[in-house]
C-alpha cells in the first residue's frame, strides 16, 4: 500500500491503470485507522494483480478528503472507471472489505 505522492494528482492515479483503486483515507490520530494498516497492507499484497490500494492522509490532503465527502476516519472508497462504486466508513473487518471487493472485482472480470 503506497501513499499518494505529493504533487501527484488523484486524477492521474485513477487514469494510470485499469485496475480498480481502493483509497484508504486515514489519519495518524485515528486508532481504528492505525489498526487497519496491517490488514490493508496484507490485502494489497494478496490482491495486487486485481486492485490497487492507495493511502491518503486526510490531515495532509484535506481537499481530496472533502472531494470524496470523507467525514469519518478510516474510510475506504473503491474507485472504478473514474467513479466511486462503493465505500466503507469506520473500522472494517477483513471479511467486510473482501466482500465489498468481491462484488466489484467479479463484475470487472466478467466485463473484461
Backbone bond lengths (Angstrom), bond angles and torsions (degrees), N, CA, C in turn:
res aa  C-N    CA-C-N  psi(-1)  N-CA   C-N-CA  omega(-1)  CA-C   N-CA-C  phi
1 X - - - 1.443 - - 1.517 107.65 -
2 X 1.307 115.62 127.26 1.450 117.63 -177.26 1.523 110.33 -119.31
3 X 1.328 115.80 148.16 1.460 118.54 176.32 1.518 109.93 -73.84
4 X 1.307 115.74 155.77 1.457 120.24 175.49 1.518 107.10 -70.44
5 X 1.333 118.20 118.94 1.460 120.38 -175.80 1.519 112.40 -62.41
6 X 1.324 116.00 145.25 1.472 121.45 176.82 1.526 108.74 -60.96
7 X 1.314 116.97 137.27 1.454 121.02 178.52 1.521 113.65 82.39
8 X 1.315 116.62 -7.18 1.460 121.49 -179.63 1.518 107.14 -99.99
9 X 1.295 118.25 121.33 1.456 119.52 -174.04 1.524 111.43 -80.57
10 X 1.301 113.74 152.40 1.450 119.88 178.62 1.521 110.68 -61.35
11 X 1.329 117.26 -37.10 1.457 121.04 178.87 1.522 111.07 -61.32
12 X 1.330 117.27 -40.88 1.468 120.41 177.80 1.521 110.21 -62.73
13 X 1.317 117.00 -40.37 1.466 120.61 -179.07 1.524 111.01 -66.89
14 X 1.321 117.86 -41.39 1.466 119.21 -178.35 1.520 112.25 -71.60
15 X 1.328 117.10 -25.12 1.467 120.31 179.38 1.524 113.09 -88.08
16 X 1.334 117.42 -11.80 1.456 120.43 -171.47 1.527 114.40 -78.01
17 X 1.309 118.33 -8.14 1.453 120.49 -174.78 1.531 108.57 -157.59
18 X 1.325 116.54 151.62 1.464 120.31 178.23 1.527 112.63 -82.41
19 X 1.331 116.71 -15.24 1.462 119.57 -179.12 1.524 110.40 -67.95
20 X 1.337 116.73 145.96 1.459 119.70 174.36 1.531 110.07 -59.68
21 X 1.319 115.90 154.47 1.458 122.54 -178.01 1.525 109.06 -119.88
22 X 1.332 116.26 120.62 1.465 121.81 175.01 1.524 106.86 -98.44
23 X 1.331 115.92 116.29 1.460 121.06 -177.39 1.520 108.42 -100.69
24 X 1.327 115.41 123.59 1.455 123.21 -179.58 1.521 108.31 -102.01
25 X 1.337 116.34 102.99 1.459 121.42 176.92 1.517 107.93 -85.49
26 X 1.333 115.79 121.47 1.452 121.20 -171.77 1.521 111.21 -139.09
27 X 1.320 115.24 173.69 1.455 122.32 175.31 1.517 107.71 -151.80
28 X 1.322 116.24 140.33 1.467 119.79 177.97 1.517 111.26 -62.19
29 X 1.329 117.23 -22.76 1.465 121.58 -178.37 1.525 112.60 -80.59
30 X 1.325 117.88 -9.13 1.459 121.95 -175.31 1.527 111.64 -97.28
31 X 1.323 115.98 113.66 1.466 120.75 176.73 1.519 112.50 -60.31
32 X 1.343 119.16 -48.99 1.466 119.86 178.88 1.537 112.74 -58.75
33 X 1.324 117.26 -38.01 1.472 119.99 179.01 1.518 110.44 -66.66
34 X 1.320 116.90 -42.13 1.479 119.66 178.76 1.519 110.86 -62.53
35 X 1.340 117.07 -36.59 1.465 120.00 179.19 1.525 112.24 -69.61
36 X 1.327 117.69 -22.84 1.471 120.74 178.74 1.525 112.74 -83.82
37 X 1.331 118.06 -13.17 1.480 122.02 -176.48 1.528 112.34 -52.86
38 X 1.332 117.37 -52.59 1.468 119.71 -175.91 1.525 111.12 -67.61
39 X 1.317 116.94 -35.89 1.457 121.08 177.19 1.528 110.75 -60.49
40 X 1.323 116.53 -45.38 1.462 120.05 -179.49 1.524 112.01 -72.76
41 X 1.321 117.66 -32.36 1.465 120.10 175.69 1.532 109.77 -63.51
42 X 1.327 116.45 -42.52 1.473 120.80 177.53 1.534 109.90 -63.91
43 X 1.322 116.81 -43.87 1.459 121.22 179.82 1.529 110.90 -63.12
44 X 1.328 117.02 -38.37 1.470 121.16 178.92 1.526 110.63 -61.57
45 X 1.331 116.73 -40.19 1.472 119.85 177.68 1.526 111.12 -70.13
46 X 1.315 116.64 -44.15 1.457 122.27 -176.37 1.535 112.37 -65.15
47 X 1.325 116.94 -40.25 1.466 121.71 -174.29 1.525 113.25 -106.78
48 X 1.331 118.00 19.64 1.473 121.28 -172.54 1.522 114.33 -57.94
49 X 1.325 118.36 -24.43 1.463 119.36 179.76 1.528 112.35 -86.01
50 X 1.352 116.66 -12.94 1.466 119.19 -175.75 1.523 114.86 -114.35
51 X 1.334 117.94 -23.19 1.462 120.48 -176.29 1.526 109.92 -149.61
52 X 1.326 116.32 146.63 1.468 121.48 173.21 1.516 108.05 -101.33
53 X 1.317 116.84 145.37 1.462 120.95 177.85 1.519 108.11 -124.27
54 X 1.332 115.31 125.45 1.464 121.28 178.72 1.524 109.01 -119.80
55 X 1.306 114.72 142.33 1.472 122.49 -179.86 1.527 108.13 -103.75
56 X 1.340 116.88 130.03 1.460 121.86 178.68 1.524 108.25 -124.88
57 X 1.336 116.01 119.41 1.464 121.91 175.10 1.524 107.75 -78.88
58 X 1.327 117.69 116.37 1.457 120.34 -177.07 1.525 112.11 -66.07
59 X 1.329 117.38 -28.54 1.467 120.32 178.91 1.530 111.35 -70.86
60 X 1.317 117.27 -29.86 1.458 121.71 -179.24 1.532 112.25 -90.14
61 X 1.326 116.76 -25.00 1.468 120.66 -177.77 1.534 110.22 -133.15
62 X 1.337 116.63 63.74 1.471 119.77 -177.42 1.532 113.26 -64.25
63 X 1.334 117.96 -29.55 1.468 119.82 179.18 1.523 111.37 -64.89
64 X 1.334 116.23 -39.94 1.460 120.26 179.09 1.532 110.12 -68.21
65 X 1.333 116.41 -40.75 1.464 120.11 177.22 1.534 110.25 -61.69
66 X 1.329 116.84 -41.75 1.460 120.43 178.97 1.525 111.20 -65.67
67 X 1.330 116.58 -39.56 1.471 121.14 179.88 1.528 110.83 -58.38
68 X 1.334 116.06 -35.67 1.463 120.96 -179.46 1.524 112.76 -97.15
69 X 1.332 116.04 11.03 1.470 122.87 177.32 1.526 112.13 54.13
70 X 1.313 115.44 44.89 1.463 120.65 178.46 1.520 108.31 -80.63
71 X 1.319 116.04 116.36 1.457 121.44 179.11 1.514 111.63 -111.07
72 X 1.320 117.32 -28.16 1.457 122.94 179.21 1.515 109.66 -116.37
73 X 1.308 115.52 145.24 1.455 121.50 175.16 1.520 106.51 -121.00
74 X 1.306 117.14 128.58 1.463 129.45 5.98 1.528 112.34 -82.39
75 X 1.320 114.79 154.71 1.464 122.90 171.74 1.520 107.79 -136.52
76 X 1.316 115.40 135.62 1.462 122.13 175.25 1.525 107.96 -110.62
77 X 1.326 116.47 130.11 1.464 121.86 179.15 1.528 107.58 -124.76
78 X 1.316 116.47 125.52 1.456 121.36 178.30 1.519 109.14 -98.90
79 X 1.337 115.74 120.41 1.463 122.44 -178.63 1.529 108.03 -111.35
80 X 1.321 114.36 129.78 1.461 120.39 -179.50 1.525 107.79 -139.70
81 X 1.320 116.78 128.03 1.471 122.04 -178.66 1.531 111.25 52.48
82 X 1.324 116.01 46.29 1.473 124.16 175.90 1.521 114.29 66.80
83 X 1.342 117.84 17.68 1.465 120.76 179.86 1.524 110.05 -133.67
84 X 1.315 115.85 145.85 1.461 120.58 174.88 1.521 107.23 -74.87
85 X 1.338 115.96 123.43 1.458 119.90 -178.42 1.519 113.09 -109.78
86 X 1.346 116.60 -17.24 1.469 119.54 179.43 1.515 109.16 -166.16
87 X 1.337 116.21 161.96 1.463 120.41 177.77 1.514 109.45 -156.68
88 X 1.320 115.14 152.05 1.465 123.40 173.79 1.521 106.87 -129.70
89 X 1.327 116.89 129.23 1.457 120.63 179.17 1.512 109.48 -111.71
90 X 1.326 115.25 141.16 1.455 120.61 -177.67 1.516 110.91 85.68
91 X 1.324 115.09 177.93 1.463 119.69 -179.04 1.521 109.83 -65.58
92 X 1.317 116.55 130.46 1.461 122.12 -178.42 1.521 110.05 -121.78
93 X 1.313 115.84 144.73 1.460 121.34 177.78 1.525 110.29 -81.34
94 X 1.328 115.35 163.53 1.468 120.48 177.85 1.531 111.34 -58.25
95 X 1.343 119.30 -46.69 1.469 118.18 179.77 1.532 113.25 -60.55
96 X 1.323 117.15 -36.25 1.470 120.65 179.99 1.531 110.77 -67.40
97 X 1.335 116.88 -42.61 1.468 121.02 178.56 1.525 110.30 -66.31
98 X 1.336 116.06 -45.14 1.467 119.93 -179.30 1.530 111.66 -64.23
99 X 1.330 117.63 -35.13 1.466 120.59 177.64 1.530 110.37 -65.63
100 X 1.338 116.31 -42.09 1.462 119.92 177.89 1.529 110.03 -61.36
101 X 1.330 116.94 -46.88 1.464 120.48 -179.89 1.525 111.30 -63.85
102 X 1.323 117.15 -41.47 1.465 120.91 -177.57 1.526 111.38 -59.74
103 X 1.336 116.64 -39.64 1.475 119.50 179.15 1.524 111.18 -59.24
104 X 1.320 116.47 -41.37 1.462 120.48 -174.20 1.522 113.38 -91.57
105 X 1.316 117.37 -32.88 1.458 119.19 -179.80 1.516 111.32 -72.26
106 X 1.319 117.65 -35.40 1.467 119.16 177.02 1.526 110.27 -67.71
107 X 1.349 117.05 -34.07 1.458 120.23 176.74 1.522 110.33 -68.17
108 X 1.336 116.94 -36.72 1.461 121.53 177.87 1.518 110.68 -64.72
109 X 1.336 116.70 -43.97 1.462 120.58 -179.25 1.532 110.72 -64.69
110 X 1.320 116.92 -38.16 1.467 120.78 179.68 1.529 111.45 -68.50
111 X 1.349 115.68 -34.94 1.473 119.75 -178.63 1.516 112.13 -76.86
112 X 1.339 117.56 -21.16 1.474 121.23 -176.68 1.503 112.47 -78.41
